[in-house]
Every structure is written in structure tokens, then in C-alpha cells.
């Protein structure tokens, strides 16, 4: 009798195609949206199904991204070890993998959540995998700004999953991530500028220089901190969130100011790392505040 086995290394390669660390943050924001969509606890079955469906479609979009950018990734030290960049997985294998997990994700969302969430998540897939990856990213240094909407959508997807609606409050959360994306990504692009110069992509530090990018990180961070006050302003959240957002925002502003006035690659690296912590804690504060009833 013969048995079918899959080499663990092959599983790890397919797992890497989904960019799991990026996917985790996106799904985390979607789950926060699910809990904020209702004053009570959401139906756990909806939460589980929506989490699985959104995760699968996000993973499918990242797999397409790895496919399209395989040659670019091979020229960059940060991404050269990705499976597509190393030629460990073929184009056809990646397309099949993306199609299968994306299709399963759509089926789960349509049958166990609601059609609105499925279509919004599919639109997000198209926005990231096609509009951003294939069209905007190689065409303009404003790629991360214009294409940031698809990456900002997870809270709206989570909200739609529970409420079958996307009200103003959900779009405020989307706006926060949309404005967070440029300072987050440009901090990475600053200390990885040599990599991006090799890639051929028109990233802002390459096309407009370090000082221009540093200044825009500072401006976007100011805009971000102002935007994070909106949940309190529209009475979506209370004092706990306001205090948390103020402290977290002050720290982000300090990092951005250091990038602008006292730049080093180490400062940019620390700012990039903090930006991830910042978004996680900010959305965590929204969730805690939601149940504190201030």
C-alpha cells in the first residue's frame, strides 16, 4: 500500500506565500471590527467563519503578490528567500494554490457569513493583488498611498460580517489604517532604500530622496494622530480609548520627529517596528473601551 505524503518543507513554502505575519495583523483588525459591530458579544460561529474566510482570501492575495513580484523579490535582500523568488514553487502551483484557498474563502464567507462580506473581501483581493500589485506599485511613488485602501479594509470586512452593513464607524477604522500605512511603509523603505533601488520600484525615498520622505512621514503621522481622535469625537469610544490613542500617538509623533530631524537607519527601523505595535495596541484599546462602558 502506498501513502500520499507532503514534505513539511513544501507546506512551509506555501505557508510563506501567504505572508503570515502581515495576514495576522490584517485579520486581527478584522476581528476587532467584528466585536465593535455589536454592543453584545458577536455570534462566535460568525467570528470563526469570517476569520477563516478573510484569512484565506488575504493569503490568496499575498500569494498573487509573491507571484507577480518574484523577480523583484529576488533582487532584494529582505525578500530574496521567499519561495517564488528562489524558484521553489512554480507559477502554475502558485496560481492553483491562490485559486483554491481564495475560492474556499469566498465559499465560507458566502455560505456561513453573508454575501456582502464575501463581495467586499473579494473586492479587497482585487484591489491588492491586481490594482496595487500589478498597476500602481511599479507605476508611481504614491503607490502605497493610493493602494493603501485595500490594505485598510479589514475592519470594514469584520464589521460587515457581524452587522451585514458598513456604517460610518467602520469607515473611520478604515481611514485610520489608510493614513497609518504611508508612515509605516515609508519608514521601512527608508532603511531598506538600497534594496528598493535594486528592485526598480519607484519608492518615495528613491524617486524623491530621504529628506522629502522623512518630511512626509512627519506630516502623515500628524494626520494619523488627528484621525485617531475621530472614534471619540463621534462617541464611538470613550475616555479609555482617548487616553490610549493620545499616549500611543505621542510616541509615534516622537518617532516621526526623530526621523525628520535626526535621521539614522536605526531610528527608521525602530519607527517601523513601533508602527506595528502602535496599530495593534490602538485597535486593542478600541476593543477594551467598547466593553468598559465609560
Backbone bond lengths (Angstrom), bond angles and torsions (degrees), N, CA, C in turn:
res aa  C-N    CA-C-N  psi(-1)  N-CA   C-N-CA  omega(-1)  CA-C   N-CA-C  phi
1 X - - - 1.465 - - 1.527 108.80 -
2 X 1.338 116.37 134.20 1.462 120.28 177.77 1.524 109.47 -104.30
3 X 1.305 115.96 148.56 1.465 121.03 179.05 1.514 109.26 -121.08
4 X 1.329 114.61 145.04 1.467 120.42 178.73 1.524 108.59 -87.88
5 X 1.301 117.00 123.57 1.456 120.78 179.27 1.524 110.05 -124.59
6 X 1.300 115.15 148.74 1.467 121.59 176.30 1.520 107.31 -116.16
7 X 1.309 115.60 123.65 1.459 119.87 -178.05 1.530 109.72 -62.48
8 X 1.339 117.47 132.87 1.472 119.80 179.88 1.516 113.43 -53.74
9 X 1.345 116.76 -34.71 1.451 119.55 179.58 1.521 111.72 -63.68
10 X 1.328 117.25 -35.34 1.461 121.62 178.10 1.529 110.09 -66.22
11 X 1.325 116.92 -40.88 1.467 120.67 177.01 1.525 109.90 -60.62
12 X 1.322 116.16 -43.46 1.469 120.86 179.42 1.522 110.79 -62.49
13 X 1.331 117.26 -36.22 1.464 120.42 179.56 1.525 111.26 -66.66
14 X 1.322 116.81 -43.90 1.457 119.72 177.85 1.533 110.81 -66.28
15 X 1.320 115.93 -38.53 1.463 120.91 177.36 1.528 109.95 -60.56
16 X 1.328 117.16 -41.72 1.463 121.71 179.92 1.523 111.59 -63.76
17 X 1.339 117.57 -31.14 1.462 120.68 178.71 1.524 112.18 -60.05
18 X 1.326 116.92 -28.04 1.466 121.12 -176.59 1.525 112.59 -83.97
19 X 1.339 117.38 1.36 1.474 122.25 -177.75 1.537 110.16 46.32
20 X 1.326 116.97 66.26 1.462 121.04 -169.77 1.524 115.40 -57.42
21 X 1.330 118.99 -35.50 1.465 118.99 -178.79 1.528 111.68 -67.92
22 X 1.326 116.52 -39.26 1.467 119.98 177.10 1.523 109.90 -69.20
23 X 1.317 116.36 -41.47 1.462 121.25 179.90 1.515 111.26 -61.57
24 X 1.328 117.27 -39.51 1.468 121.03 -179.16 1.518 111.54 -60.60
25 X 1.333 117.22 -42.98 1.460 120.01 179.60 1.527 110.66 -66.10
26 X 1.330 116.96 -40.96 1.463 120.62 178.93 1.526 111.19 -62.94
27 X 1.325 116.54 -45.02 1.464 120.63 -179.50 1.528 110.67 -67.73
28 X 1.323 116.91 -36.94 1.471 120.60 176.26 1.528 110.08 -57.10
29 X 1.335 117.54 -46.68 1.461 121.08 178.95 1.529 111.62 -64.43
30 X 1.335 116.24 -34.74 1.466 119.83 176.98 1.528 110.64 -65.75
31 X 1.315 116.70 -41.83 1.473 120.76 179.71 1.524 110.48 -64.45
32 X 1.328 117.29 -40.04 1.465 120.09 175.88 1.524 109.95 -58.73
33 X 1.333 116.68 -42.91 1.460 120.47 176.65 1.519 112.37 -58.90
34 X 1.326 117.21 -36.85 1.464 120.81 178.25 1.520 111.39 -62.32
35 X 1.323 116.80 -43.35 1.461 120.61 -177.24 1.534 111.63 -73.67
36 X 1.337 116.71 -33.05 1.455 119.64 -179.62 1.532 112.25 -75.56
37 X 1.318 117.27 -15.89 1.468 121.59 -175.36 1.520 113.12 -74.88
38 X 1.315 118.22 -10.96 1.452 121.15 -177.34 1.525 109.82 -141.67
39 X 1.336 118.06 142.88 1.464 119.50 178.56 1.529 112.83 -68.45
40 X 1.325 116.15 -25.74 1.462 120.71 177.39 1.525 108.64 -97.34
41 X 1.315 115.99 -175.72 1.456 119.31 175.09 1.529 109.36 -74.32
42 X 1.326 118.40 136.19 1.468 120.33 178.92 1.521 111.06 -70.13
43 X 1.316 115.68 159.21 1.465 122.10 176.08 1.534 108.93 -59.98
44 X 1.327 116.43 121.23 1.468 119.69 -174.90 1.519 111.70 -62.56
45 X 1.345 117.03 -29.83 1.465 119.34 178.93 1.532 110.73 -65.23
46 X 1.335 115.80 -39.89 1.469 120.14 177.26 1.528 109.93 -65.50
47 X 1.337 116.26 -43.79 1.467 120.55 -179.44 1.524 110.87 -59.04
48 X 1.326 117.33 -46.18 1.467 121.59 -178.53 1.520 110.41 -65.45
49 X 1.347 116.60 -48.43 1.468 119.94 -178.01 1.524 111.34 -63.84
50 X 1.338 117.28 -43.23 1.456 120.51 -179.42 1.522 111.07 -66.23
51 X 1.319 116.46 -39.59 1.469 120.07 178.65 1.522 110.64 -61.70
52 X 1.324 116.31 -45.34 1.466 120.38 179.54 1.528 110.75 -63.42
53 X 1.340 116.60 -47.83 1.458 120.26 -177.63 1.522 112.89 -63.08
54 X 1.338 116.64 -45.51 1.466 120.61 179.80 1.515 110.27 -65.75
55 X 1.348 116.98 -41.03 1.471 120.67 178.76 1.536 110.50 -60.03
56 X 1.331 116.52 -45.44 1.467 119.97 -177.52 1.531 111.82 -64.77
57 X 1.321 117.44 -42.94 1.467 119.39 179.92 1.525 111.37 -70.35
58 X 1.323 117.39 -34.76 1.468 119.92 175.34 1.523 109.76 -64.32
59 X 1.325 116.80 -44.02 1.457 120.88 177.93 1.516 112.18 -61.66
60 X 1.329 116.41 -38.07 1.472 120.40 177.84 1.522 110.70 -64.64
61 X 1.338 117.40 -40.31 1.465 120.92 179.10 1.522 110.95 -65.37
62 X 1.328 117.31 -40.62 1.461 120.16 179.67 1.522 111.28 -69.03
63 X 1.321 117.40 -32.23 1.467 120.25 176.44 1.529 110.43 -64.47
64 X 1.333 116.70 -41.45 1.463 120.22 176.42 1.524 110.08 -63.65
65 X 1.326 116.04 -40.16 1.465 120.45 177.38 1.525 111.02 -59.11
66 X 1.331 116.96 -44.51 1.468 120.73 178.13 1.523 111.37 -63.01
67 X 1.330 116.07 -36.48 1.464 120.84 179.02 1.527 111.04 -65.74
68 X 1.324 116.48 -50.69 1.467 120.96 -176.77 1.525 111.23 -64.54
69 X 1.332 116.89 -36.66 1.463 120.71 -173.79 1.526 113.45 -100.78
70 X 1.324 117.81 20.11 1.466 119.74 -174.48 1.526 112.47 -60.75
71 X 1.337 117.58 -39.71 1.467 119.58 179.34 1.522 111.37 -71.26
72 X 1.320 116.53 -39.21 1.465 120.80 176.62 1.521 109.78 -63.39
73 X 1.344 116.89 -45.29 1.464 121.07 -179.90 1.521 111.70 -59.82
74 X 1.328 116.73 -35.29 1.466 119.96 -177.52 1.527 112.15 -67.67
75 X 1.343 117.19 -19.29 1.468 120.97 -179.34 1.522 112.68 -92.55
76 X 1.331 116.81 -7.08 1.460 120.40 -175.46 1.524 110.29 -111.83
77 X 1.328 116.29 133.36 1.466 120.80 -178.37 1.521 111.32 -61.05
78 X 1.348 117.59 -36.35 1.459 121.74 -176.97 1.518 112.73 -66.15
79 X 1.338 117.04 -29.30 1.459 121.03 -172.43 1.526 114.15 -119.39
80 X 1.335 116.96 0.86 1.471 120.27 -173.24 1.522 113.25 -64.29
81 X 1.330 117.56 -20.29 1.463 120.24 -177.82 1.530 113.07 -91.02
82 X 1.328 117.42 1.42 1.460 119.13 177.66 1.534 109.42 -65.33
83 X 1.340 117.16 146.82 1.477 120.63 -174.29 1.522 114.57 -55.52
84 X 1.348 117.31 -41.64 1.459 119.42 179.59 1.520 111.11 -68.69
85 X 1.315 117.47 -38.28 1.464 121.15 179.87 1.520 111.28 -64.73
86 X 1.328 117.10 -31.99 1.470 122.14 -179.55 1.530 111.84 -89.59
87 X 1.310 117.47 -3.28 1.453 120.64 -180.00 1.514 113.99 73.40
88 X 1.326 116.87 21.68 1.465 120.44 -177.46 1.523 112.07 -81.05
89 X 1.334 116.46 -21.28 1.456 122.07 178.11 1.524 107.46 -128.37
90 X 1.303 116.98 136.91 1.461 121.14 -176.09 1.524 111.36 -82.10
91 X 1.319 115.07 167.48 1.464 121.14 177.56 1.523 110.68 -60.47
92 X 1.332 116.99 -46.86 1.464 120.50 -177.99 1.523 111.27 -64.38
93 X 1.327 116.86 -39.52 1.466 119.87 178.23 1.523 111.40 -63.13
94 X 1.326 116.41 -40.02 1.461 120.67 179.67 1.520 111.06 -67.54
95 X 1.331 116.66 -42.38 1.462 120.18 179.01 1.524 111.43 -62.81
96 X 1.332 116.43 -42.96 1.466 120.49 179.04 1.527 109.73 -64.37
97 X 1.335 115.94 -46.13 1.467 120.52 -179.72 1.523 110.68 -59.20
98 X 1.341 117.00 -47.95 1.457 120.56 -179.81 1.530 110.91 -63.06
99 X 1.336 116.29 -42.50 1.456 119.91 179.77 1.512 112.97 -63.74
100 X 1.329 116.35 -39.93 1.473 120.52 -177.92 1.525 110.81 -68.56
101 X 1.342 116.98 -52.29 1.472 117.58 -176.45 1.526 110.77 -70.22
102 X 1.344 116.89 -33.40 1.459 119.29 176.25 1.520 111.48 -66.52
103 X 1.323 116.33 -42.01 1.458 120.37 178.14 1.515 112.31 -63.89
104 X 1.327 116.56 -42.05 1.468 120.43 177.84 1.524 109.77 -63.53
105 X 1.342 116.03 -41.87 1.459 119.94 178.85 1.521 111.84 -59.92
106 X 1.334 117.72 -43.96 1.460 121.06 178.43 1.523 111.22 -64.57
107 X 1.323 116.81 -39.84 1.465 120.96 179.19 1.529 110.85 -63.55
108 X 1.325 116.39 -43.15 1.465 120.74 179.28 1.527 110.48 -62.74
109 X 1.327 116.36 -46.43 1.463 119.73 -178.03 1.527 111.69 -65.53
110 X 1.324 116.93 -41.12 1.461 119.81 -177.88 1.529 111.87 -68.33
111 X 1.314 116.59 -41.60 1.469 120.65 -172.99 1.521 114.02 -89.18
112 X 1.325 118.22 -27.93 1.465 119.83 -174.14 1.527 113.37 -117.35
113 X 1.343 117.22 -4.98 1.468 119.91 177.21 1.529 107.43 -121.71
114 X 1.332 118.10 -93.79 1.467 121.69 173.27 1.531 109.15 -167.00
115 X 1.327 117.36 156.98 1.473 120.26 -178.33 1.526 113.41 -60.64
116 X 1.353 118.48 -34.29 1.458 120.89 -179.41 1.527 110.43 -58.90
117 X 1.319 116.83 -45.68 1.462 120.28 -179.99 1.522 110.92 -64.70
118 X 1.324 117.01 -39.69 1.459 119.71 179.19 1.527 110.88 -61.40
119 X 1.341 116.47 -47.17 1.465 119.16 -176.18 1.529 111.51 -70.13
120 X 1.319 117.28 -37.09 1.468 119.66 176.78 1.526 111.01 -64.99
121 X 1.333 116.10 -40.55 1.461 119.94 179.72 1.521 110.50 -69.40
122 X 1.318 117.31 -38.75 1.464 120.42 176.43 1.528 110.53 -64.25
123 X 1.340 117.39 -40.84 1.464 120.35 177.38 1.527 110.56 -62.55
124 X 1.320 116.42 -36.84 1.464 120.81 176.77 1.520 110.47 -64.90
125 X 1.332 116.53 -40.67 1.467 121.91 175.73 1.535 110.38 -57.66
126 X 1.321 116.80 -48.14 1.461 120.87 179.85 1.530 110.37 -64.37
127 X 1.328 116.53 -41.27 1.451 120.70 -179.90 1.511 112.85 -60.27
128 X 1.336 116.14 -41.19 1.462 119.53 -178.60 1.525 112.03 -81.54
129 X 1.327 116.49 -52.07 1.470 120.57 -172.28 1.524 112.56 -71.84
130 X 1.325 117.71 -32.94 1.465 120.56 -175.11 1.532 111.26 -105.97
131 X 1.343 116.81 -62.07 1.468 119.66 -172.68 1.523 111.50 -65.53
132 X 1.335 117.39 -47.42 1.458 120.07 -178.95 1.522 112.04 -76.14
133 X 1.345 116.56 -56.31 1.466 120.50 -172.91 1.525 112.56 -66.12
134 X 1.333 116.86 -46.90 1.465 119.92 -172.69 1.523 114.07 -87.65
135 X 1.353 117.19 -30.01 1.467 119.58 -172.69 1.528 112.11 -107.86
136 X 1.325 117.54 -56.61 1.460 120.07 -170.99 1.526 113.80 -77.04
137 X 1.323 117.16 -44.24 1.461 119.82 -171.52 1.523 113.15 -59.34
138 X 1.341 119.60 -43.08 1.472 118.51 178.52 1.522 114.15 -83.59
139 X 1.345 118.01 -1.64 1.465 119.95 -170.90 1.519 114.75 -106.32
140 X 1.338 118.52 -29.35 1.457 119.57 -171.82 1.523 111.28 -147.92
141 X 1.348 117.81 144.23 1.462 120.54 175.41 1.529 112.88 -69.26
142 X 1.338 116.93 -10.59 1.460 121.00 175.25 1.539 111.02 -90.92
143 X 1.336 115.97 16.33 1.467 120.76 -176.70 1.530 112.25 -55.05
144 X 1.320 116.68 -44.95 1.460 120.07 -175.06 1.520 111.57 -71.66
145 X 1.348 116.25 -24.31 1.463 120.04 177.61 1.523 109.93 -76.88
146 X 1.333 115.85 -53.77 1.468 119.85 -177.38 1.528 110.90 -67.02
147 X 1.326 115.78 -43.42 1.458 119.69 -177.54 1.509 114.02 -80.42
148 X 1.343 116.17 -3.06 1.465 118.80 -176.95 1.512 114.27 -67.04
149 X 1.338 117.23 -17.66 1.463 119.62 -177.82 1.523 111.63 -61.22
150 X 1.333 117.38 -41.30 1.464 119.24 -179.10 1.524 110.78 -63.80
151 X 1.328 117.38 -39.01 1.453 119.96 178.05 1.509 113.62 -72.70
152 X 1.349 116.62 -17.27 1.458 121.00 -179.11 1.521 113.44 -90.10
153 X 1.316 118.18 -5.10 1.459 122.67 -171.47 1.534 117.08 -74.47
154 X 1.336 121.58 -22.39 1.466 120.55 -173.56 1.527 116.54 -47.69
155 X 1.356 121.35 -43.68 1.470 118.17 179.22 1.530 112.79 -60.76
156 X 1.331 116.85 -36.98 1.464 120.23 178.09 1.522 110.85 -67.24
157 X 1.328 116.61 -36.53 1.469 120.20 178.13 1.518 110.15 -64.66
158 X 1.331 116.35 -44.53 1.458 120.33 178.71 1.515 111.82 -64.26
159 X 1.321 116.60 -41.12 1.462 120.86 179.38 1.526 110.39 -63.06
160 X 1.335 116.03 -44.66 1.469 120.83 179.72 1.525 111.37 -62.02
161 X 1.328 116.51 -34.55 1.462 120.42 -178.25 1.517 111.66 -61.74
162 X 1.329 116.84 -38.67 1.465 120.91 -176.56 1.526 112.07 -90.46
163 X 1.335 117.14 -41.69 1.466 120.96 -173.66 1.522 113.83 -97.53
164 X 1.346 117.40 -11.49 1.464 121.78 -173.74 1.530 110.50 54.25
165 X 1.330 114.67 36.19 1.454 122.08 -178.45 1.525 107.67 -160.61
166 X 1.325 116.82 157.75 1.466 120.56 176.78 1.527 107.77 -129.18
167 X 1.331 118.27 85.68 1.460 121.50 -177.14 1.528 112.12 -79.40
168 X 1.323 115.10 -178.39 1.464 121.66 -178.39 1.535 112.17 -55.01
169 X 1.332 116.83 -40.79 1.466 120.16 -177.10 1.524 111.76 -59.21
170 X 1.322 116.59 -38.61 1.465 120.24 178.86 1.524 110.66 -65.98
171 X 1.339 116.76 -38.87 1.464 120.10 -179.25 1.525 111.63 -70.94
172 X 1.320 117.66 -25.74 1.468 119.94 173.64 1.526 109.88 -64.20
173 X 1.325 116.57 -41.89 1.471 120.43 177.61 1.532 110.44 -63.94
174 X 1.323 116.61 -40.24 1.465 120.91 176.58 1.527 109.61 -61.36
175 X 1.325 116.79 -43.28 1.461 121.08 -179.10 1.528 111.41 -62.24
176 X 1.324 117.04 -39.16 1.464 120.58 178.55 1.530 110.43 -59.22
177 X 1.332 116.88 -48.59 1.473 119.60 -179.30 1.529 110.61 -67.85
178 X 1.332 116.48 -36.73 1.471 120.79 179.14 1.529 110.89 -58.26
179 X 1.336 117.03 -44.36 1.466 120.42 -178.22 1.527 110.91 -80.29
180 X 1.327 117.96 -25.91 1.464 122.08 175.99 1.529 111.66 -67.89
181 X 1.315 117.88 -31.75 1.466 121.95 -171.79 1.537 114.10 -59.98
182 X 1.343 120.80 -48.08 1.474 118.87 -178.40 1.532 114.67 -59.93
183 X 1.347 120.73 -50.92 1.469 117.19 179.19 1.523 112.86 -64.45
184 X 1.319 116.76 -32.30 1.466 121.09 176.48 1.527 110.62 -62.99
185 X 1.317 116.41 -51.31 1.464 120.17 -173.73 1.522 112.02 -77.27
186 X 1.336 117.50 -36.82 1.456 119.37 -179.43 1.529 111.87 -68.15
187 X 1.332 117.70 -28.81 1.466 119.25 174.56 1.527 110.23 -62.54
188 X 1.327 115.89 -41.04 1.465 120.71 175.00 1.525 110.64 -63.56
189 X 1.330 116.46 -45.66 1.465 120.75 -177.55 1.524 111.71 -63.25
190 X 1.333 117.76 -29.81 1.463 120.49 179.32 1.526 111.60 -65.48
191 X 1.337 116.38 -52.90 1.470 116.93 -176.01 1.529 112.25 -82.10
192 X 1.333 117.10 -8.33 1.464 121.45 173.76 1.537 110.70 -109.29
193 X 1.326 117.39 23.39 1.465 120.48 -173.08 1.527 112.71 -61.32
194 X 1.333 118.17 -34.02 1.467 119.58 178.32 1.522 110.81 -64.73
195 X 1.339 115.66 -38.82 1.455 120.77 175.88 1.524 110.83 -60.90
196 X 1.331 116.33 -46.96 1.459 120.12 -177.21 1.526 111.65 -69.82
197 X 1.319 116.79 -28.79 1.465 119.20 175.14 1.526 110.34 -63.82
198 X 1.339 116.08 -38.08 1.465 120.59 177.73 1.522 111.85 -70.75
199 X 1.313 116.00 -30.03 1.471 119.93 -174.14 1.524 112.87 -69.67
200 X 1.325 116.31 -29.54 1.461 119.50 -175.80 1.515 113.58 87.70
201 X 1.339 117.66 -0.98 1.457 120.80 178.65 1.532 109.95 -78.59
202 X 1.330 118.08 141.92 1.469 121.29 -177.97 1.528 112.49 -81.11
203 X 1.321 116.84 64.34 1.453 120.15 -179.90 1.532 110.09 -76.77
204 X 1.311 116.58 149.29 1.460 122.21 -171.56 1.534 114.06 -54.38
205 X 1.352 120.50 -43.91 1.473 118.47 179.04 1.524 113.19 -63.65
206 X 1.322 117.03 -25.12 1.467 120.95 -179.60 1.527 110.52 -82.46
207 X 1.322 117.30 -42.96 1.465 120.77 -175.11 1.526 112.96 -82.95
208 X 1.338 117.51 -30.87 1.461 120.51 -174.38 1.532 113.85 -122.19
209 X 1.314 117.55 -3.53 1.452 119.75 175.50 1.517 114.25 91.47
210 X 1.328 115.19 167.17 1.451 121.55 -175.65 1.526 112.29 -67.33
211 X 1.335 117.76 -48.65 1.465 120.68 -175.19 1.523 111.98 -59.73
212 X 1.321 115.77 -42.35 1.462 120.75 178.98 1.525 110.02 -61.19
213 X 1.317 116.84 -44.99 1.466 121.48 -179.59 1.524 110.99 -66.07
214 X 1.317 116.59 -43.37 1.470 120.72 179.68 1.529 111.02 -59.52
215 X 1.333 115.99 -43.14 1.464 120.30 179.58 1.524 111.12 -64.13
216 X 1.321 116.34 -40.64 1.466 119.34 -179.19 1.528 112.06 -71.05
217 X 1.310 117.96 -30.56 1.468 119.98 172.41 1.525 109.61 -62.01
218 X 1.328 116.59 -43.47 1.461 121.37 178.36 1.529 111.11 -61.75
219 X 1.345 117.38 -45.81 1.462 120.91 -179.78 1.532 111.78 -63.88
220 X 1.326 116.32 -45.70 1.463 119.50 -179.03 1.529 111.61 -66.06
221 X 1.323 117.49 -32.81 1.462 119.79 178.76 1.523 110.56 -68.25
222 X 1.335 116.90 -39.13 1.468 119.66 174.39 1.532 110.09 -59.67
223 X 1.335 115.89 -46.37 1.468 120.54 178.83 1.518 111.06 -62.06
224 X 1.323 116.88 -38.32 1.460 121.31 -179.97 1.525 111.10 -62.91
225 X 1.324 116.57 -48.60 1.464 120.03 -178.66 1.527 110.19 -61.53
226 X 1.326 116.91 -40.20 1.466 119.65 176.80 1.527 111.04 -62.66
227 X 1.313 116.40 -42.43 1.470 121.02 -178.89 1.526 111.65 -64.75
228 X 1.322 117.20 -34.54 1.467 119.59 -178.94 1.523 112.29 -69.89
229 X 1.332 117.64 -9.39 1.467 120.72 174.83 1.531 111.82 -80.87
230 X 1.328 117.10 -15.15 1.465 120.46 -176.10 1.529 114.26 -59.97
231 X 1.354 119.47 -42.59 1.468 117.32 179.19 1.531 113.06 -55.72
232 X 1.321 117.34 -37.66 1.467 120.18 176.72 1.518 110.55 -72.36
233 X 1.334 117.10 -39.40 1.464 121.11 -176.85 1.528 112.04 -63.15
234 X 1.333 117.35 -34.85 1.473 120.51 -179.33 1.532 111.57 -95.83
235 X 1.334 116.20 11.99 1.467 123.10 177.70 1.521 113.29 62.98
236 X 1.316 113.86 29.81 1.461 120.05 174.59 1.530 110.18 -81.33
237 X 1.338 115.45 -24.47 1.460 121.11 -178.97 1.515 109.47 -140.05
238 X 1.351 115.32 174.42 1.450 120.36 -174.69 1.520 113.58 -118.15
239 X 1.332 114.58 -156.62 1.455 121.88 -173.45 1.529 111.95 -65.17
240 X 1.312 117.67 -38.28 1.464 119.53 -178.94 1.524 110.55 -59.50
241 X 1.329 116.37 -46.39 1.468 119.15 178.99 1.522 110.43 -64.98
242 X 1.332 117.58 -43.47 1.464 120.74 -178.75 1.527 110.62 -58.01
243 X 1.327 116.83 -45.75 1.465 120.57 -179.99 1.528 110.40 -64.67
244 X 1.327 116.72 -42.95 1.467 121.11 -178.86 1.519 110.56 -64.62
245 X 1.335 117.11 -46.34 1.459 121.36 -179.88 1.523 110.99 -62.73
246 X 1.326 116.77 -37.00 1.467 120.52 -179.45 1.525 110.81 -66.25
247 X 1.332 116.95 -46.03 1.465 120.48 -179.71 1.528 110.99 -66.54
248 X 1.332 116.12 -48.22 1.465 120.13 179.49 1.528 111.03 -61.24
249 X 1.326 116.13 -40.26 1.458 120.26 179.64 1.519 112.47 -67.05
250 X 1.333 116.61 -38.19 1.463 120.07 178.51 1.528 110.93 -62.24
251 X 1.325 115.89 -39.84 1.471 119.94 178.25 1.520 110.65 -65.99
252 X 1.342 116.20 -41.70 1.472 119.91 178.66 1.528 110.00 -63.66
253 X 1.334 117.26 -41.65 1.456 120.91 178.19 1.530 111.22 -61.23
254 X 1.315 116.52 -39.05 1.459 119.97 178.23 1.521 110.65 -63.14
255 X 1.338 116.40 -44.45 1.472 120.36 177.00 1.530 110.89 -60.47
256 X 1.335 116.53 -45.26 1.466 120.58 -178.48 1.533 111.16 -65.39
257 X 1.324 116.78 -37.33 1.462 120.35 177.85 1.527 110.82 -65.47
258 X 1.327 115.99 -39.65 1.458 120.22 177.42 1.537 110.50 -62.69
259 X 1.322 116.79 -40.42 1.472 120.26 176.56 1.522 110.06 -60.96
260 X 1.332 116.18 -41.86 1.466 120.44 -175.62 1.535 112.06 -72.53
261 X 1.336 117.57 -41.48 1.462 120.42 -171.47 1.530 114.23 -101.77
262 X 1.325 118.26 -29.40 1.474 120.65 -173.46 1.523 110.88 -133.04
263 X 1.328 116.35 48.17 1.464 119.86 -169.36 1.528 114.27 -60.68
264 X 1.337 113.96 134.30 1.463 123.20 162.36 1.516 106.41 -142.10
265 X 1.312 117.22 161.22 1.460 120.26 177.10 1.527 110.84 -62.52
266 X 1.324 117.23 -33.53 1.464 120.33 179.02 1.522 110.86 -64.43
267 X 1.341 116.83 -41.00 1.466 120.18 177.72 1.524 110.42 -63.08
268 X 1.321 117.31 -42.57 1.466 120.77 178.38 1.519 111.03 -62.79
269 X 1.328 116.71 -41.20 1.468 120.63 178.99 1.530 110.69 -63.15
270 X 1.338 116.33 -43.29 1.465 120.33 179.28 1.526 110.92 -66.15
271 X 1.323 116.81 -36.07 1.463 120.30 177.83 1.517 111.07 -65.86
272 X 1.321 116.79 -42.90 1.465 120.59 177.46 1.533 110.54 -60.11
273 X 1.319 116.73 -46.64 1.466 120.68 179.18 1.522 110.95 -61.87
274 X 1.331 116.38 -44.77 1.463 119.43 -179.59 1.523 111.21 -64.07
275 X 1.335 117.84 -35.90 1.458 120.09 -177.95 1.530 111.73 -59.04
276 X 1.319 116.95 -34.95 1.468 120.71 177.69 1.521 110.25 -70.43
277 X 1.336 115.91 -45.72 1.470 120.58 177.09 1.526 109.89 -60.40
278 X 1.322 115.79 -42.39 1.459 122.13 -178.95 1.527 111.69 -56.51
279 X 1.333 117.16 -51.10 1.461 120.09 -177.01 1.527 111.11 -64.39
280 X 1.320 116.54 -39.85 1.469 120.29 179.27 1.524 111.11 -63.25
281 X 1.331 116.46 -46.01 1.468 120.27 -179.14 1.520 111.40 -69.44
282 X 1.330 117.25 -36.71 1.466 120.72 179.24 1.524 110.96 -62.20
283 X 1.315 117.29 -46.73 1.464 120.39 179.58 1.525 111.00 -72.03
284 X 1.334 116.34 -32.11 1.459 119.22 173.69 1.524 111.25 -63.02
285 X 1.340 116.47 -39.55 1.466 120.81 178.06 1.524 110.93 -64.70
286 X 1.327 117.50 -38.28 1.462 120.92 175.28 1.520 111.44 -58.77
287 X 1.329 115.59 -42.53 1.464 120.19 -179.20 1.523 111.39 -66.84
288 X 1.326 117.31 -46.18 1.469 120.73 179.02 1.521 109.84 -60.95
289 X 1.329 116.65 -46.30 1.458 121.50 -178.91 1.530 111.59 -60.12
290 X 1.334 115.35 -35.73 1.466 121.36 -177.87 1.525 111.71 -58.07
291 X 1.330 116.95 -31.66 1.457 121.25 -175.81 1.532 112.89 -106.19
292 X 1.348 117.31 -0.70 1.456 119.73 179.49 1.530 112.22 -82.83
293 X 1.333 116.77 -25.80 1.470 121.71 179.13 1.522 112.25 60.40
294 X 1.331 117.25 47.92 1.469 119.92 175.72 1.519 109.41 -65.08
